[in-house]
Amino acid sequence: MKTPTAHEAIIYLMVVTSASDSDMTDVELARIGDVVRTWPVFEDFDENRLISVAQDCQKLLHEPKGLEGIMAIAAKAIAPRLHDTAYAAALEVATVDLEMRLEEVRVLQLLRRHLGLDPLIVTAIERTTKARHRMLT
C-alpha cells in the first residue's frame, strides 16, 4: 500500500467507518463531504479529489491487508497531534444517522487502537459528538 497524505488518510478512515456495515448511506456520504468542506484540517485539500480518494480507499479494502492495512497506514500518515481529529471525523460519520451498528462500533474500536488514543480523550470526543447530534424532540 502506498502511503496516503494526512488528508487522504482521514478520508480513508471516514470511508471505512461508513462502509463497515456494508451500507454507505447518502447521509453518511453527505457528512463526509461536509467534514471535508468545513473542518479546518481540510482547509488546503482540493475537495474535487474526494471521490477519487474514496475510490482508492475502497480498492485498498479489497487488498489482502484490507481494513487493518488501511488503519495501519492511516495511523502512520496522520501526525499524532491529529489522531484525535481523525477519530472525531470517523465518529462524525458513524453517528450522523443517529444509529450506530455493531460493525461501526467494531471499526471505531480498531481505530482507537491503531491511533493509540487515550480513553479519556475518546470519551470526550464521543460525548461532544452525541451532544452535537441531539434534537429537542
C-alpha positions as CSV (number, residue, x, y, z in Angstrom):
1,M,0.0,0.0,0.0
2,K,1.3,3.5,-0.8
3,T,1.4,6.0,2.0
4,P,-1.5,8.4,1.7
5,T,-1.3,12.1,2.6
6,A,-2.8,13.0,6.0
7,H,-5.9,14.3,4.2
8,E,-6.3,11.1,2.3
9,A,-5.8,9.0,5.4
10,I,-8.5,10.9,7.4
11,I,-10.9,10.4,4.4
12,Y,-10.0,6.7,4.3
13,L,-11.0,6.4,8.0
14,M,-14.3,8.1,7.3
15,V,-15.0,5.9,4.3
16,V,-14.2,2.6,6.1
17,T,-16.4,3.7,9.0
18,S,-19.2,4.4,6.7
19,A,-18.7,1.1,4.7
20,S,-18.3,-1.0,7.8
21,D,-21.9,-2.1,7.8
22,S,-21.9,-2.7,4.0
23,D,-24.3,0.2,3.6
24,M,-22.8,3.6,2.8
25,T,-25.9,5.8,3.1
26,D,-26.4,9.1,1.4
27,V,-26.5,10.8,4.8
28,E,-23.1,9.3,5.6
29,L,-21.6,10.3,2.3
30,A,-23.0,13.8,2.6
31,R,-21.4,14.1,6.1
32,I,-18.0,13.1,4.7
33,G,-18.4,15.8,2.1
34,D,-19.5,18.3,4.9
35,V,-16.4,17.4,7.0
36,V,-14.1,17.9,4.1
37,R,-15.7,21.2,3.1
38,T,-15.9,22.7,6.6
39,W,-13.4,21.3,9.0
40,P,-10.2,23.4,9.3
41,V,-8.0,20.3,8.9
42,F,-9.1,20.1,5.3
43,E,-8.6,23.8,4.6
44,D,-5.9,23.1,1.9
45,F,-7.5,19.9,0.5
46,D,-8.9,20.0,-3.0
47,E,-12.5,18.8,-2.4
48,N,-12.8,17.8,-6.1
49,R,-10.5,14.9,-5.2
50,L,-12.8,13.5,-2.6
51,I,-14.5,10.9,-4.8
52,S,-11.2,9.6,-6.2
53,V,-9.7,9.3,-2.7
54,A,-12.8,7.4,-1.5
55,Q,-12.5,5.1,-4.5
56,D,-8.8,4.5,-3.7
57,C,-9.9,3.5,-0.2
58,Q,-12.4,1.1,-1.5
59,K,-9.8,-0.6,-3.7
60,L,-7.5,-0.9,-0.7
61,L,-10.2,-2.6,1.3
62,H,-10.1,-5.4,-1.3
63,E,-6.3,-6.0,-0.9
64,P,-5.0,-8.7,1.4
65,K,-4.4,-6.4,4.4
66,G,-7.8,-4.8,3.9
67,L,-9.2,-2.8,6.9
68,E,-6.2,-3.5,9.2
69,G,-3.9,-2.3,6.4
70,I,-5.8,0.9,5.9
71,M,-5.8,1.7,9.6
72,A,-2.1,1.0,9.9
73,I,-1.1,3.2,7.0
74,A,-3.6,5.9,8.1
75,A,-2.1,6.0,11.6
76,K,1.3,6.5,10.2
77,A,0.2,9.1,7.7
78,I,-1.6,11.2,10.3
79,A,0.5,13.2,12.7
80,P,0.0,12.1,16.3
81,R,-1.4,15.5,17.2
82,L,-4.2,14.9,14.7
83,H,-5.1,11.4,15.8
84,D,-8.0,12.7,17.9
85,T,-9.2,14.8,14.9
86,A,-9.1,11.7,12.7
87,Y,-11.1,9.8,15.3
88,A,-13.6,12.6,15.6
89,A,-14.1,12.7,11.8
90,A,-14.8,8.9,11.7
91,L,-17.2,9.2,14.7
92,E,-19.0,12.0,12.9
93,V,-19.8,9.7,10.0
94,A,-20.8,6.8,12.3
95,T,-23.2,8.9,14.3
96,V,-24.8,11.1,11.6
97,D,-27.7,8.7,11.1
98,L,-28.4,8.6,14.8
99,E,-27.9,4.8,14.8
100,M,-24.6,3.0,15.4
101,R,-24.5,-0.6,14.2
102,L,-22.2,-3.2,15.8
103,E,-19.9,-3.2,12.7
104,E,-19.4,0.6,13.1
105,V,-18.6,0.1,16.8
106,R,-16.0,-2.5,16.0
107,V,-14.3,-0.3,13.4
108,L,-14.2,2.5,15.9
109,Q,-12.6,0.2,18.4
110,L,-10.0,-0.9,15.9
111,L,-9.4,2.8,15.0
112,R,-8.9,3.8,18.7
113,R,-6.3,1.0,19.0
114,H,-4.4,1.9,15.8
115,L,-4.4,5.6,16.7
116,G,-3.3,4.9,20.3
117,L,-5.9,7.3,21.8
118,D,-6.2,7.9,25.5
119,P,-9.6,6.5,26.8
120,L,-10.4,9.9,28.3
121,I,-9.9,11.7,25.0
122,V,-12.1,9.1,23.3
123,T,-14.9,9.6,25.9
124,A,-14.7,13.4,25.4
125,I,-14.9,13.1,21.7
126,E,-17.8,10.7,21.9
127,R,-19.7,12.8,24.4
128,T,-19.4,16.0,22.3
129,T,-20.4,14.2,19.2
130,K,-23.5,12.8,20.9
131,A,-24.3,16.3,22.3
132,R,-24.0,17.9,18.8
133,H,-26.4,15.4,17.3
134,R,-29.1,15.7,19.9
135,M,-32.5,17.0,18.9
136,L,-35.1,18.8,21.0
137,T,-37.8,16.3,20.4
